[in-house]
Structure formats: structure tokens, C-alpha cells
Amino acid sequence: MVTYTFTTAQTVGELGAQKTITHVRLASVYYSNTPDAAPTGSEELEVRLKDPDSGYLFQTNYLDATVATFWAAATTLASTGTLGDTVAAAIFAKLVADSKLPAGTLTVAADSISSSSSTSSPSSSSTTATASTSSASSTSSSAS
């Protein structure tokens, strides 16, 4: 299991119902290259992150041509560990590179891949230790 721990706790949520969170995990990932699901002629990647303590959910979507390149690179990395943990690490690296997440540390449970790496907020179109990342158009929304 992959956990992303923020360097500084983050305040999230609606006014009057804000929560302070210190870490998130992948709740779900949706990827499609089907024309009906990605009608703009590009691939679609939807990522949902969840704070396991408060239940806070964050969602971001990518719908552009960079998704195909990212997904191919992320799944190719799977030879270094389990597919789920490797793709999760690549997704977190992409979210940080695209300024969707603040700086933090990625930890992979010892029963998966034994590793931990620090991630700072790099500029877009950068390469990190875990994945090649690129900037993408996106929208995001959140729910508590």
C-alpha cells in the first residue's frame, strides 16, 4: 500500500467543515482510451485520493494527449515491483509534478516494495525518481 504524507499538514474542505489532513492514499484510478469514454480524441485519467483518517476525498481528472504517454510509462515501470504500487507511485509523482499535491514523502508498505522517497514540487515536464511526468490540462473537485 502506498501512502503520501505531506511535509506540512493541509487544511481541506468546505468553509465551516474544514479538516486538517496529513496524508492520502489512492482511493481509485480510472483510465480510458475508448473513444466513447474519451470523446475528445485523447485518453482519460481520473484519480481519487482519500485521507483514511477523516474520509476526505479529492478528485482530479486529466483529459488530454499526455495521458497515453504517462500511462504507458507508468505500467512499464511495473517490472520493478507490484503493478499497483508502481502505478500508484507514478501517479503521485505526476500529481506533485503538475502541482496537484504539495511536497511530501511517498511510502510503500514493506510487504510490497521496500522503498520510501521524498518528493518536492518540481516544475512541470520534469522527471522524478519514480516516473516521467508531464503537464496536463485538468479539472479538479473535492468532496468531504
ABEGO torsion letter per residue (X at the ends): XBBBBBABBBBBEBBGABBBBABBBBABBBBBABAAABAAGBBBBBBBBBBAAAGBBBBBBBBBAAAAAAAAAAAAAAAAEBAAAAAAAAAAAAAAAAGABBBBBBBBBAABBBBBBBBBBBBBGBBBAABBBBBBBBBBBBBX
